[in-house]
Amino acid sequence: MKTKTVLKVSRASRSGDRALRNRIVAEARELFIQRGFTPVTTGEIAGRLGISKATLYKQFACKKEILRAAVDSLEADILAGVEGLVADGSRACPEKLIRLMTLIGDWVSRISRALIGDLRRNAPDVWEDIERFRREKIIVNFSALLETGVAEGVFRVDLDRDLVLRMFLSLVQGFINPDALLESRHSAREVFETLFKVVFEGILTDRARAEIATRKLDTSGADKEVPL
């Protein structure tokens, strides 16, 4: 009986630790996104949660560890939103494409200039992880979307898919990044809708372009699909 009681207490303790870690990560993530990494202190994070710094340090050894957990959490949410969109059978591929770009753009446009510069200077390894995520995960999902579109007859088969992927990667690096969006006077949605019209309509079949011409793609609420 004593052993069972100890096990129950241990499980409850682990569950409480996970819940506290999640609260710390969520609070820190919001503060980092708004103000940057360096200006936010562990004391501020603890104070906003109503806990002591000692309690916080029982969960995380240092602020850098909290940052990594916050970035992992953000990337997991983004990836879940992107993969959910790509797998959504209720939307046509052209609509998925523009919503994919809008989702990514909304993510990067919410990251403050302070955080971008801060990570590059003071946590370059974390920034490189973010860049790697942007390159690898987004390209993989775009590739899957392209394959589906070709199979469905909405994307042209006479175009070299590897070249199309490389062009998309260049667009991701050139436009779908915090620097470009922060310096632009246009919203993320305007940037990506224009990119779609100018560039990606070129990979559509005549049938797909005719269908788009007769209806407006629904991109409303795209920025709500990835919680930040």
C-alpha positions as CSV (number, residue, x, y, z in Angstrom):
1,M,0.0,0.0,0.0
2,K,2.8,2.3,0.9
3,T,4.5,1.7,-2.5
4,K,1.3,2.5,-4.3
5,T,0.9,5.8,-2.4
6,V,4.5,6.7,-3.2
7,L,3.9,6.0,-6.9
8,K,0.8,8.1,-7.0
9,V,2.6,11.0,-5.3
10,S,5.5,10.6,-7.8
11,R,3.2,10.7,-10.8
12,A,1.3,13.7,-9.5
13,S,4.6,15.5,-8.9
14,R,5.8,14.7,-12.5
15,S,2.4,15.9,-13.9
16,G,2.7,19.1,-11.8
17,D,6.2,19.7,-13.1
18,R,5.1,19.3,-16.7
19,A,2.3,21.7,-16.2
20,L,4.6,24.3,-14.6
21,R,7.2,23.8,-17.4
22,N,4.5,24.4,-20.0
23,R,3.3,27.6,-18.2
24,I,6.9,28.9,-18.0
25,V,7.5,28.2,-21.7
26,A,4.2,29.8,-22.8
27,E,4.9,33.0,-20.8
28,A,8.5,33.2,-21.9
29,R,7.6,32.6,-25.5
30,E,5.2,35.6,-25.6
31,L,7.7,37.8,-23.9
32,F,10.6,36.8,-26.1
33,I,8.5,37.3,-29.3
34,Q,7.5,40.8,-28.2
35,R,10.7,42.2,-26.7
36,G,13.7,39.9,-27.5
37,F,15.7,37.4,-25.5
38,T,18.2,39.5,-23.6
39,P,15.8,42.1,-22.1
40,V,13.6,39.5,-20.6
41,T,14.8,38.2,-17.2
42,T,14.0,35.0,-15.4
43,G,12.8,37.1,-12.5
44,E,10.2,38.8,-14.8
45,I,9.0,35.4,-16.1
46,A,8.7,34.0,-12.6
47,G,7.0,37.2,-11.4
48,R,4.3,37.1,-14.1
49,L,3.6,33.5,-13.2
50,G,3.5,34.1,-9.5
51,I,6.4,31.8,-8.7
52,S,9.8,32.3,-7.2
53,K,13.0,32.2,-9.3
54,A,14.1,29.2,-7.3
55,T,11.0,27.3,-8.4
56,L,11.7,28.4,-12.0
57,Y,15.3,27.1,-11.8
58,K,14.1,23.8,-10.6
59,Q,12.5,23.3,-14.0
60,F,15.2,25.1,-16.2
61,A,18.9,25.4,-15.6
62,C,19.1,28.8,-17.3
63,K,17.3,31.3,-19.5
64,K,18.9,29.9,-22.6
65,E,17.3,26.5,-21.9
66,I,13.9,28.3,-21.6
67,L,14.5,30.0,-24.9
68,R,15.2,26.6,-26.6
69,A,12.0,25.2,-25.1
70,A,10.0,28.2,-26.3
71,V,11.4,27.9,-29.8
72,D,10.7,24.2,-29.9
73,S,7.1,24.9,-28.8
74,L,6.6,27.6,-31.4
75,E,8.0,25.4,-34.2
76,A,5.8,22.5,-33.1
77,D,2.7,24.6,-33.3
78,I,3.7,26.0,-36.7
79,L,4.5,22.6,-38.1
80,A,1.2,21.2,-36.8
81,G,-0.6,24.0,-38.6
82,V,1.3,23.6,-41.9
83,E,1.0,19.8,-41.9
84,G,-2.7,20.0,-41.0
85,L,-3.3,22.4,-44.0
86,V,-1.4,20.2,-46.4
87,A,-3.4,17.2,-45.3
88,D,-6.8,19.0,-45.4
89,G,-8.9,17.2,-48.0
90,S,-11.5,19.9,-48.1
91,R,-9.3,22.5,-49.8
92,A,-8.0,22.6,-53.4
93,C,-4.2,22.7,-53.9
94,P,-4.0,26.3,-55.1
95,E,-5.9,27.4,-52.0
96,K,-3.6,25.4,-49.8
97,L,-0.6,27.0,-51.5
98,I,-1.6,30.5,-50.8
99,R,-2.7,29.7,-47.3
100,L,0.6,27.9,-46.6
101,M,2.5,31.1,-47.6
102,T,0.1,33.2,-45.5
103,L,0.6,31.0,-42.4
104,I,4.4,31.2,-42.7
105,G,4.2,34.9,-43.3
106,D,2.0,35.5,-40.4
107,W,4.4,33.6,-38.1
108,V,7.5,35.5,-39.1
109,S,5.7,38.9,-39.2
110,R,4.8,38.6,-35.5
111,I,8.4,38.2,-34.5
112,S,9.8,41.5,-33.3
113,R,12.9,43.1,-34.8
114,A,14.3,43.1,-31.3
115,L,14.2,39.3,-31.1
116,I,15.7,38.8,-34.5
117,G,18.8,40.9,-33.8
118,D,19.1,39.6,-30.3
119,L,19.1,36.0,-31.4
120,R,21.7,36.6,-34.1
121,R,24.0,38.4,-31.6
122,N,23.5,36.4,-28.4
123,A,22.0,33.1,-29.4
124,P,23.2,32.4,-33.0
125,D,22.9,28.6,-32.5
126,V,19.2,29.0,-31.8
127,W,18.7,31.4,-34.7
128,E,20.4,28.8,-37.0
129,D,17.9,26.2,-35.7
130,I,15.1,28.5,-36.7
131,E,16.6,29.0,-40.1
132,R,17.0,25.2,-40.6
133,F,13.4,24.6,-39.6
134,R,12.3,27.2,-42.1
135,R,14.3,25.7,-44.9
136,E,13.7,22.0,-44.2
137,K,10.2,21.7,-42.8
138,I,8.5,24.2,-45.1
139,I,10.2,22.8,-48.2
140,V,9.2,19.3,-47.3
141,N,5.6,20.3,-47.0
142,F,5.6,22.4,-50.2
143,S,7.1,19.4,-52.0
144,A,4.2,17.2,-50.8
145,L,1.7,19.8,-51.9
146,L,3.3,20.1,-55.3
147,E,3.2,16.3,-55.8
148,T,-0.5,16.3,-54.9
149,G,-1.3,19.2,-57.2
150,V,0.4,17.4,-60.1
151,A,-1.5,14.2,-59.4
152,E,-4.8,16.2,-59.3
153,G,-4.0,18.0,-62.5
154,V,-3.9,21.5,-61.1
155,F,-0.1,21.9,-61.3
156,R,1.7,21.6,-64.7
157,V,3.6,18.5,-65.4
158,D,5.9,20.1,-68.0
159,L,7.9,22.0,-65.3
160,D,11.0,20.6,-63.6
161,R,9.8,20.0,-60.0
162,D,13.3,20.3,-58.5
163,L,13.7,23.7,-60.2
164,V,10.3,24.8,-58.9
165,L,11.3,23.7,-55.4
166,R,14.5,25.6,-55.6
167,M,12.7,28.7,-56.8
168,F,10.2,28.4,-53.9
169,L,13.2,28.1,-51.5
170,S,14.6,31.3,-52.9
171,L,11.3,33.0,-52.3
172,V,11.2,31.7,-48.8
173,Q,14.7,33.0,-48.1
174,G,14.1,36.3,-49.9
175,F,10.5,37.2,-48.9
176,I,9.3,34.8,-46.2
177,N,11.7,36.0,-43.6
178,P,11.5,38.5,-40.7
179,D,13.8,41.1,-42.2
180,A,12.0,41.4,-45.5
181,L,8.5,41.6,-43.9
182,L,9.6,44.0,-41.1
183,E,11.1,46.4,-43.7
184,S,8.1,46.1,-46.1
185,R,5.2,48.6,-46.0
186,H,2.9,45.8,-47.0
187,S,1.3,43.2,-44.8
188,A,2.4,39.6,-44.9
189,R,-0.9,38.6,-46.5
190,E,-0.4,41.2,-49.3
191,V,3.1,40.0,-50.0
192,F,2.1,36.4,-50.3
193,E,-1.1,37.0,-52.3
194,T,1.1,39.0,-54.8
195,L,3.7,36.3,-54.9
196,F,1.0,33.8,-55.6
197,K,-0.5,35.8,-58.5
198,V,2.9,36.7,-60.1
199,V,4.8,33.5,-59.6
200,F,2.7,30.5,-58.6
201,E,-0.2,31.0,-61.0
202,G,2.5,30.1,-63.6
203,I,2.7,26.5,-62.3
204,L,-1.1,26.0,-62.5
205,T,-2.8,24.2,-65.4
206,D,-5.2,26.2,-67.6
207,R,-8.1,24.4,-65.9
208,A,-6.9,25.4,-62.4
209,R,-6.4,29.1,-63.5
210,A,-9.9,29.1,-65.0
211,E,-11.3,27.8,-61.7
212,I,-9.4,30.5,-59.7
213,A,-10.7,33.2,-62.0
214,T,-14.3,32.3,-61.3
215,R,-14.0,32.3,-57.5
216,K,-12.0,34.1,-54.8
217,L,-9.6,31.9,-52.8
218,D,-10.7,31.8,-49.2
219,T,-7.7,32.8,-47.1
220,S,-9.7,34.3,-44.2
221,G,-8.6,33.1,-40.8
222,A,-5.3,31.8,-42.1
223,D,-3.5,33.7,-39.4
224,K,-5.6,31.9,-36.7
225,E,-4.4,28.4,-37.7
226,V,-1.1,28.7,-36.0
227,P,-1.3,29.9,-32.4
228,L,1.4,32.2,-31.4
